[in-house]
Amino acid sequence: MQSLLEYLIVLTVLHICPLHAAIGSTPVISLVEDTRYGFKVSCVSRGWYPKPDLQWTDGRGAVLTAESETREEQDGEGLYTVRSYLRTPEPEGGQVSCVIKYGKDQGELRSSAKIIGQSIPSLPGVQVSNILLSAASISLLLLIGISLGIWRRCVWRRYKIRPVRLV
């Protein structure tokens, strides 16, 4: 019965003293394959309270947020995960930054990534790593086949029975 009473006291304290602020994780930028745009740049940061603001900027600092979609999810502990996708195939200067602004004084956490080239090659349903693995496997099989052919020919020549001429 004592543990039930302790549990009720803890619940009461949680309701009286709600979480005031929690600074989340540094934003993580990655690329996500997209059938319409070829790829999207993704930004995720977890563990925030209250909800922070997320902005995308290019290499010059211009805001790209209008070209993005952002979602906030709240977990069982009341903390927010912020997730955003940028639909720009190649931002100005090839660099993007995901900026999370939080609190009354608008502190910020920032992560940046450089995108090189026009776009990242994308084949529907096939990843580049699978193509490279297949090419390496085929090359290895060809190398083994050629080596066996050379070895067989050398062995055959060494033990070849030559016809004897009778005079």
TORRO-769296 format. One line per 8 residues: number of its first residue (from 1); their letters; for each residue x negated, y negated, z of C-alpha. Coordinates in nm, 4 decimals. Example, Ala and Ser with C-alpha at 12.3 -4.5 7.8 and 13.67 -1.06 7.14 Angstrom:
1) AS) -1.2300 0.4500 0.7800 | -1.3670 0.1060 0.7140 .
//
This chain:
1) MQSLLEYL) 0.0000 0.0000 0.0000 | -0.2943 -0.2309 0.0645 | -0.4182 -0.2036 -0.2953 | -0.0721 -0.2997 -0.4283 | -0.0736 -0.6069 -0.2035 | -0.4241 -0.7014 -0.3246 | -0.3068 -0.6580 -0.6852 | -0.0085 -0.8906 -0.6274 .
9) IVLTVLHI) -0.2343 -1.1506 -0.4637 | -0.4719 -1.1396 -0.7629 | -0.1777 -1.1812 -1.0039 | -0.0493 -1.4771 -0.8044 | -0.3925 -1.6424 -0.8060 | -0.4190 -1.5953 -1.1835 | -0.0857 -1.7679 -1.2360 | -0.1769 -2.0552 -1.0038 .
17) CPLHAAIG) -0.5301 -2.1026 -1.1447 | -0.5080 -2.0721 -1.5218 | -0.8203 -2.0698 -1.7357 | -0.9354 -2.4325 -1.7816 | -1.1949 -2.3903 -2.0559 | -1.4064 -2.1239 -2.2179 | -1.6703 -2.1956 -2.4802 | -1.6684 -1.9206 -2.7398 .
25) STPVISLV) -1.9328 -1.7535 -2.9491 | -2.1455 -1.9164 -3.2168 | -1.9588 -1.8906 -3.5497 | -2.0609 -1.5976 -3.7710 | -2.0550 -1.6571 -4.1482 | -2.0212 -1.3666 -4.3919 | -1.8979 -1.2935 -4.7439 | -1.5721 -1.1091 -4.8020 .
33) EDTRYGFK) -1.4747 -0.9602 -5.1385 | -1.1583 -1.1116 -5.2858 | -0.9765 -0.9942 -5.5982 | -0.8637 -1.3461 -5.7008 | -1.1749 -1.5524 -5.6260 | -1.4513 -1.2908 -5.6558 | -1.5452 -1.3574 -5.2930 | -1.4577 -1.5772 -4.9982 .
41) VSCVSRGW) -1.6864 -1.7104 -4.7284 | -1.5637 -1.6030 -4.3847 | -1.6257 -1.7625 -4.0432 | -1.5328 -1.5963 -3.7112 | -1.5792 -1.7146 -3.3530 | -1.4383 -1.5463 -3.0398 | -1.3708 -1.6302 -2.6760 | -1.2267 -1.9841 -2.6856 .
49) YPKPDLQW) -0.9892 -2.1649 -2.4533 | -0.8180 -2.3881 -2.5444 | -0.7950 -2.3467 -2.9213 | -1.0873 -2.5172 -3.0953 | -1.0789 -2.6961 -3.4315 | -1.2659 -2.5332 -3.7209 | -1.4034 -2.7256 -4.0190 | -1.6000 -2.6239 -4.3276 .
57) TDGRGAVL) -1.8560 -2.8669 -4.4678 | -2.0823 -2.8541 -4.7737 | -2.4542 -2.9298 -4.7967 | -2.3906 -3.3056 -4.7894 | -2.1556 -3.2880 -4.4910 | -1.8336 -3.3384 -4.6918 | -1.5346 -3.1615 -4.5356 | -1.4059 -2.8590 -4.7317 .
65) TAESETRE) -1.1276 -2.7593 -4.4908 | -0.8518 -2.8281 -4.7492 | -0.9884 -2.5347 -4.9543 | -0.9691 -2.2910 -4.6615 | -0.7192 -2.0900 -4.4619 | -0.7590 -2.0667 -4.0840 | -0.5912 -1.8420 -3.8259 | -0.6083 -1.8334 -3.4480 .
73) EQDGEGLY) -0.5294 -1.5177 -3.2486 | -0.4917 -1.5007 -2.8710 | -0.6051 -1.1882 -2.6862 | -0.4658 -1.0382 -2.3615 | -0.6931 -1.2583 -2.1485 | -0.5646 -1.5778 -2.3102 | -0.8811 -1.6401 -2.5134 | -0.8638 -1.7382 -2.8795 .
81) TVRSYLRT) -1.0399 -1.5934 -3.1825 | -1.0653 -1.8375 -3.4731 | -1.0978 -1.6931 -3.8243 | -1.1288 -1.8944 -4.1435 | -1.1836 -1.8161 -4.5128 | -1.3250 -2.0666 -4.7620 | -1.2045 -2.0149 -5.1194 | -1.4652 -2.2288 -5.2975 .
89) PEPEGGQV) -1.6730 -2.0116 -5.5350 | -1.9769 -2.2423 -5.5141 | -1.9819 -2.5412 -5.2811 | -2.1884 -2.8495 -5.3623 | -2.5560 -2.7789 -5.3026 | -2.4911 -2.4071 -5.2470 | -2.4721 -2.4538 -4.8688 | -2.1710 -2.4244 -4.6383 .
97) SCVIKYGK) -2.1404 -2.4856 -4.2675 | -1.8726 -2.3603 -4.0312 | -1.8273 -2.6182 -3.7551 | -1.6257 -2.5449 -3.4404 | -1.5271 -2.8565 -3.2450 | -1.4048 -2.8136 -2.8893 | -1.3102 -3.0064 -2.5788 | -1.2166 -3.3692 -2.5223 .
105) DQGELRSS) -1.5672 -3.4909 -2.6044 | -1.5612 -3.2868 -2.9287 | -1.8726 -3.0790 -2.8637 | -1.9559 -2.8541 -3.1572 | -2.1097 -2.5233 -3.2534 | -2.2323 -2.4883 -3.6122 | -2.3526 -2.2096 -3.8400 | -2.4748 -2.2610 -4.1967 .
113) AKIIGQSI) -2.5334 -2.0331 -4.4941 | -2.6864 -2.0924 -4.8362 | -2.5081 -1.9442 -5.1365 | -2.7447 -1.8787 -5.4262 | -2.6339 -1.8523 -5.7894 | -2.3015 -1.9027 -5.9624 | -2.1273 -1.6183 -5.7853 | -2.1970 -1.2855 -5.6311 .
121) PSLPGVQV) -2.1448 -0.9931 -5.8714 | -1.8255 -0.8144 -5.7872 | -1.6866 -0.4985 -5.9421 | -1.3361 -0.3940 -5.8331 | -1.3499 -0.1020 -5.5904 | -1.7256 -0.0537 -5.6253 | -1.9911 -0.2015 -5.4015 | -2.3347 -0.2986 -5.5262 .
129) SNILLSAA) -2.4965 -0.0630 -5.2734 | -2.3100 0.2331 -5.4277 | -2.4373 0.1387 -5.7734 | -2.7963 0.1116 -5.6467 | -2.7689 0.4461 -5.4665 | -2.6339 0.6119 -5.7826 | -2.9123 0.4633 -5.9981 | -3.1781 0.5820 -5.7497 .
137) SISLLLLI) -3.0277 0.9330 -5.7430 | -3.0201 0.9580 -6.1234 | -3.3799 0.8322 -6.1459 | -3.4923 1.0908 -5.8901 | -3.3169 1.3723 -6.0784 | -3.4776 1.2643 -6.4056 | -3.8205 1.2524 -6.2415 | -3.7728 1.6026 -6.0963 .
145) GISLGIWR) -3.6546 1.7344 -6.4345 | -3.9512 1.5898 -6.6218 | -4.1954 1.7191 -6.3586 | -4.0499 2.0700 -6.3771 | -4.0695 2.0637 -6.7591 | -4.4361 1.9614 -6.7520 | -4.5205 2.2178 -6.4832 | -4.3436 2.4972 -6.6743 .
153) RCVWRRYK) -4.5254 2.4102 -6.9943 | -4.8652 2.4129 -6.8190 | -4.7953 2.7486 -6.6538 | -4.6663 2.8980 -6.9795 | -4.9822 2.7903 -7.1641 | -5.2077 2.9336 -6.8959 | -5.0490 3.2808 -6.8975 | -4.9428 3.2950 -7.2592 .
161) IRPVRLV) -5.0146 3.6263 -7.4293 | -5.1895 3.5613 -7.7526 | -5.1578 3.8044 -8.0372 | -5.4724 3.9988 -8.1175 | -5.5772 4.0353 -8.4827 | -5.6789 4.3740 -8.5970 | -5.9269 4.3733 -8.8808 .
//
